[in-house]
Amino acid sequence: LERRYDAGSSVPIERFFVARPADSARTINKALSQGKHLLLTPGIYKLTDTIRVKWAGTVVLGLGYATLTPLNGVVPMTVDDGRGVRIAGLLFDAGPVNSRVLLEIGGRRGGRTDPRDPASVQDVFFRIGGAGAGKATTALIVNSDNVLLDHIWAWRADHGAGVGWTVNTAETGVVVNGDHVLATGLFVEHFQKYNVIWNGDRGRTIMFQNELPYDPPNQAAYRHNGVDGWAAYKVADSVKHHEGWGLGSYCFFNVDPTIHNAHSFEAPVRPGVVFHDLLTVSLNGDGVIDHVINDFGDAAQGTATVPVNVLGYPAG
């Protein structure tokens, strides 16, 4: 089933399956398999199976922030063929049993993609805890090439119901494995390991906001391989080209204010990997970020809550 839409075109409502919270994943998947687009009306969809978006060009649109909650550790939604798929207006709310991921774009091998018809994920939020003790290893995984991420908020809760270092567990917010992925407005907060891992080549991020987790109980619980803490934004050593503009990361280790984080940004040092306008801040002096990126940039520390700015990296 091939579907492509020109910019500014519309899709008649008759081509959508209009889902309601009482509809099961099985009912929704049947409609999707028949080539329907999906309109999720407001409410909480309690899922015991995965919603599978299989066809290129499928539109999945939530109204009133339709909320997808897995009950038994399933993955709430996967996208097989990412060409031209549009996903927007959804909240993924982790359930009490750990899910491997809450939304996965492209199969493990990435799936079919087309730079002339990229997939988009827009105004999509992820919540682990806050409404209850949710758990997920990763919020969003992007395996496909040529994907636009626009206004994404992935949040491991720091307040609300079901919150605690061993309660609402979540390792990573966003993992990008595909090439040519663009993120505009990426908000990823409080995850317990790397908040963002970027493995794909020729990725770009315009505006990234991060808070490191508030609640590590001590330094021993928040370090790895002899390194204090975890980077908020990690570009894999294998990446040859990557660029970011306007990225900020903050610490507020209020459970143990003596905790250090070695750096908020971690990336290979090579000409094709470039950052513009980075900053780190220690809020109220609760904790220290030793460097901004790799071993470059002064420490963010002290009660004055003054940002440490790096205008460009590599410097010069």
Beta strands, then each sheet from edge to edge (+ up, - down):
strand 1: 16-19
strand 2: 37-40
strand 3: 44-47
strand 4: 51-53
strand 5: 59-70
strand 6: 77-79
strand 7: 86-93
strand 8: 99-105
strand 9: 119-128
strand 10: 136-142
strand 11: 147-156
strand 12: 172-176
strand 13: 181-189
strand 14: 196-198
strand 15: 203-211
strand 16: 223-224
strand 17: 227-228
strand 18: 233-235
strand 19: 242-251
strand 20: 260-266
strand 21: 273-282
strand 22: 288-293
strand 23: 308-313
sheet 1: 1+ 2+ 5+ 3+
sheet 2: 1+ 2+ 5+ 7+ 9+ 11+ 13+ 15+ 19+ 21+ 23-
sheet 3: 4+ 6+ 8+ 10+ 12+ 14+ 18+ 20+ 22+
sheet 4: 16+ 17-
end
